[in-house]
Amino acid sequence: MTATELNRDVKRLLKNIKAAEVWPANQDYIQNGARKEFLRLYWADTKFEYMNRQSILIMLRLNLKYHFEPTHMFGIFIEI
C-alpha cells in the first residue's frame, strides 16, 4: 500500500463513519466494518511514517471516540 492509498483510505473511512452516524440502522457498521478497516489502516503504518498530518489526526480522533485500539497502545511504535 502506498502513502497516497493509505491517506485516501483514512479519509474514506472517516466519510463512511460519518454517513453511518446519520442513520441509526447503520450502527452495526461502526462496530464491525469500521473497526476492521481502522485496524487494517492502523497496522499498515504503525510508525506513522507514511500518513500525513491530517490522516494521523483523523485516526486519533476516531480512536478516541470509538476505542478501536486501546488508547495506551495507540501510536506506541512512533520513533521521534
C-alpha positions, 0 to 999 in steps of 0.5 A: 500500500502506498502513502497516497492509498493509505491517506485516501483510505483514512479519509474514506473511512472517516466519510463512511463513519460519518454517513453511518452516524446519520442513520441509526440502522447503520450502527452495526457498521461502526462496530464491525466494518469500521473497526476492521478497516481502522485496524487494517489502516492502523497496522499498515503504518504503525510508525506513522511514517507514511500518513500525513498530518491530517490522516494521523489526526483523523485516526486519533480522533476516531480512536478516541471516540470509538476505542478501536485500539486501546488508547495506551497502545495507540501510536506506541511504535512512533520513533521521534 
